[in-house]
């Protein structure tokens, strides 16, 4: 009796881990579409993917997704083995939401005006990934957790 709140808190870490890996998946879906488009879209007799202004943001997005996925897997492993994982779960959610958003944004930019066209599906991925920056917990609340519980800073809210 009286422990319900603490049991509720125990469910937040797996939620953040799941949301993190979902964000990675959404980002990868957008990245795959953008890479394919960058290979196929020919402008001035060459694919637009030959331009560093197209290639570098996509490569950076891929690297961010890889790093976020590793953190999600680490957090999941800790949770599965009954070990504390608040730091890793919040970090995974934070990094994955950012990486997924950056990948979707780079994909939208790669498609140019077509990025808003429903036929290319990127606009939907961009709309969906935006949610992960505010839910189930905002990026700022994840940072608050890390500042207070990992770095030992005073509570800021």
C-alpha positions as CSV (number, residue, x, y, z in Angstrom):
1,X,0.0,0.0,0.0
2,X,1.3,3.5,-0.8
3,X,3.9,2.2,-3.3
4,X,1.8,2.7,-6.5
5,X,3.6,5.8,-7.6
6,X,7.0,4.0,-7.5
7,X,5.6,1.0,-9.5
8,X,4.3,3.5,-12.1
9,X,7.8,5.0,-12.3
10,X,9.2,1.6,-13.0
11,X,7.2,1.5,-16.2
12,X,8.6,4.7,-17.6
13,X,12.1,3.3,-18.5
14,X,10.8,0.6,-20.8
15,X,8.4,3.1,-22.4
16,X,11.4,5.4,-23.2
17,X,13.4,2.5,-24.6
18,X,10.6,1.5,-26.9
19,X,9.9,5.0,-28.0
20,X,13.6,5.4,-28.7
21,X,13.9,2.4,-30.9
22,X,10.7,3.4,-32.7
23,X,12.2,6.8,-33.4
24,X,15.3,5.1,-34.8
25,X,13.0,3.0,-37.1
26,X,11.1,6.0,-38.3
27,X,14.4,7.8,-39.0
28,X,15.8,4.8,-40.9
29,X,12.6,4.6,-43.0
30,X,13.0,8.2,-44.0
31,X,16.7,7.9,-44.6
32,X,16.2,4.8,-46.9
33,X,13.7,6.7,-49.0
34,X,16.0,9.8,-49.2
35,X,19.0,7.7,-50.2
36,X,17.1,6.0,-52.9
37,X,15.8,9.3,-54.2
38,X,19.3,10.9,-54.1
39,X,20.5,8.0,-56.3
40,X,17.7,8.2,-58.8
41,X,17.0,12.0,-59.1
42,X,19.1,13.3,-62.0
43,X,19.9,17.0,-62.2
44,X,22.4,18.3,-64.7
45,X,23.2,14.8,-65.9
46,X,24.1,13.4,-62.5
47,X,22.3,12.1,-59.4
48,X,21.8,14.7,-56.7
49,X,23.5,12.3,-54.2
50,X,26.8,13.2,-55.8
51,X,26.5,16.6,-54.2
52,X,28.0,16.9,-50.7
53,X,25.2,19.2,-49.7
54,X,22.9,16.2,-50.2
55,X,25.2,13.4,-49.2
56,X,26.7,14.8,-45.9
57,X,23.4,15.5,-44.1
58,X,22.2,12.0,-45.0
59,X,25.5,10.4,-43.9
60,X,25.3,12.4,-40.6
61,X,21.8,11.3,-40.1
62,X,22.8,7.7,-40.5
63,X,25.6,8.0,-38.0
64,X,23.3,9.6,-35.5
65,X,20.8,6.8,-35.9
66,X,23.5,4.2,-35.4
67,X,24.6,5.9,-32.2
68,X,21.0,6.2,-30.9
69,X,20.3,2.6,-31.7
70,X,23.3,1.4,-29.7
71,X,22.1,3.4,-26.7
72,X,18.6,2.0,-27.0
73,X,20.0,-1.6,-27.1
74,X,22.2,-0.9,-24.1
75,X,19.2,0.4,-22.1
76,X,17.1,-2.5,-23.2
77,X,19.8,-5.0,-22.1
78,X,20.1,-3.4,-18.7
79,X,16.3,-3.4,-18.3
80,X,16.0,-7.0,-19.4
81,X,18.7,-8.0,-16.8
82,X,16.9,-6.2,-14.0
83,X,19.6,-3.5,-13.6
84,X,19.0,0.2,-13.1
85,X,18.6,1.9,-16.5
86,X,17.1,5.4,-15.9
87,X,20.2,7.1,-17.3
88,X,20.4,4.9,-20.3
89,X,16.6,5.0,-21.0
90,X,16.4,8.7,-20.9
91,X,19.6,9.1,-22.9
92,X,18.3,6.6,-25.5
93,X,15.0,8.5,-25.8
94,X,16.7,11.8,-26.0
95,X,19.3,10.8,-28.7
96,X,16.8,8.7,-30.7
97,X,14.2,11.4,-30.9
98,X,16.8,13.8,-32.1
99,X,18.4,11.4,-34.5
100,X,15.1,10.3,-35.9
101,X,14.0,13.9,-36.4
102,X,17.3,14.9,-38.0
103,X,17.0,12.0,-40.4
104,X,13.4,12.8,-41.4
105,X,14.3,16.5,-41.8
106,X,17.3,15.6,-44.0
107,X,15.1,13.3,-46.0
108,X,12.5,16.1,-46.4
109,X,15.2,18.5,-47.5
110,X,16.6,15.9,-50.0
111,X,13.2,15.6,-51.7
112,X,12.8,19.4,-51.8
113,X,9.2,20.4,-52.6
114,X,8.3,16.7,-53.2
115,X,9.0,16.1,-49.6
116,X,5.6,17.6,-48.8
117,X,3.9,15.4,-51.4
118,X,2.0,12.5,-49.8
119,X,3.1,10.3,-52.7
120,X,6.6,10.2,-51.4
121,X,5.6,9.4,-47.7
122,X,8.4,11.4,-46.2
123,X,6.0,14.1,-45.0
124,X,4.2,11.6,-42.9
125,X,7.4,10.3,-41.3
126,X,8.4,13.9,-40.6
127,X,5.0,14.5,-38.9
128,X,5.2,11.3,-36.9
129,X,8.8,11.7,-35.7
130,X,8.0,15.2,-34.4
131,X,5.8,13.7,-31.7
132,X,8.8,11.8,-30.2
133,X,10.4,15.1,-29.3
134,X,7.5,15.8,-26.9
135,X,6.1,12.4,-25.9
136,X,6.1,10.4,-23.8
137,X,8.4,12.9,-22.2
138,X,9.8,16.0,-23.7
139,X,13.4,16.4,-24.6
140,X,13.7,19.0,-21.8
141,X,12.3,16.6,-19.2
142,X,14.8,13.9,-20.3
143,X,17.6,16.5,-19.9
144,X,16.2,17.5,-16.4
145,X,16.4,13.8,-15.4
146,X,20.0,13.5,-16.6
147,X,21.1,16.8,-15.1
148,X,19.6,15.9,-11.7
149,X,20.1,12.1,-11.4
150,X,23.3,11.6,-13.5
151,X,25.2,14.9,-13.0
152,X,23.9,15.6,-9.5
153,X,22.7,19.1,-10.3
154,X,20.0,20.7,-8.3
155,X,16.4,20.0,-9.4
156,X,15.4,22.8,-11.9
157,X,11.7,22.4,-12.1
